[in-house]
Amino acid sequence: MHKYIFYFLNKNTPRLNRIGFFGVSMKVKNIFFGFLKALLLVVAFCSSLLYANEYMVFDLQNYQPAADSPSPYFFQRDPITGNLTKVTDLENSFQFKTYNLKLRADLEWYREEVEPTLSRWRVRISPSEYDSDSVSFLSSDLMNKVNDGSLEGSLPREVHVAIYKGRVEAASYVKNTEPEMPEIDILAANPEGMRVGQTMNVKGAGSALLDYELKTFKGRGAEKVRLFSTRDEYYLDRGWKSEPARWTDVFGDQGACGRD
């Protein structure tokens, strides 16, 4: 985004000067533009640092996967106290499916079975809430990365989904399935289920899907799993470790702001 702002400022500074947009001297205008550009550079650089620090690693060596994945659950509101009570669905469980994006048939099934759900999720829910907004962004990002990855065709990529009563309730994008250390780039659950105080939508799909992925990777012989996280504390509490900043993600081959 910052590069477009830089472009706007550089392109339109003469026009703003002609119309007297700021009503101040040229010197003050130059100071203002210079300060704004410097601030944008700092923001862009700090964003890159945060991006690099949000990688988590899970060691599979001592991981003993349980036979059953986490069960679906809901919240119901007590009509007397108004408190929310967790209710586990003992009659149903999550089902899981893997789409190998290097296979044309799997890619077509993904577009038919998963993409319509992601298209709904990518639309932000009003009023705005952080968790549901984050899922909407991740859903859009997942769709874009599948489209980009299907064109590139370099690294092996997969989409994993958790299904409840025939509906996709969580989706994950694995951008690198190399057996040594696969990388989970996106994990998103139904944004409606992320709303504060919601009682209608099933919960637990994201955790169950991650559990499924860890079992899958361990079964393939992986030693570790890397996860890009926007909720570090959540994963730290569940045995994941923070990965040190990866400077190649900050600087890459394209300079200070370049990254994959």
Protein Blocks (a to p, Z undefined) as FASTA:
>chain_A
ZZmmmmmmmmmmmmmmmnomnopafklmmmmmmmmmmmmmmmmmmmmmmmmmmcccddfk
lpccdfbdcddddddddfklopacddddfkbccddddddfkbmklmmmmmmmmmmmmmmm
mpccddddfklmmmmmmmmmmmmmmmmmmmnomagcddddddeehiafbdcddfbfcfkl
gcdfbdcddfklmpghiakbcghklmmmmmmmmmmmmmnopabdcdddfblmlmmmnopa
cddddfklmnmmnojkbcZZ
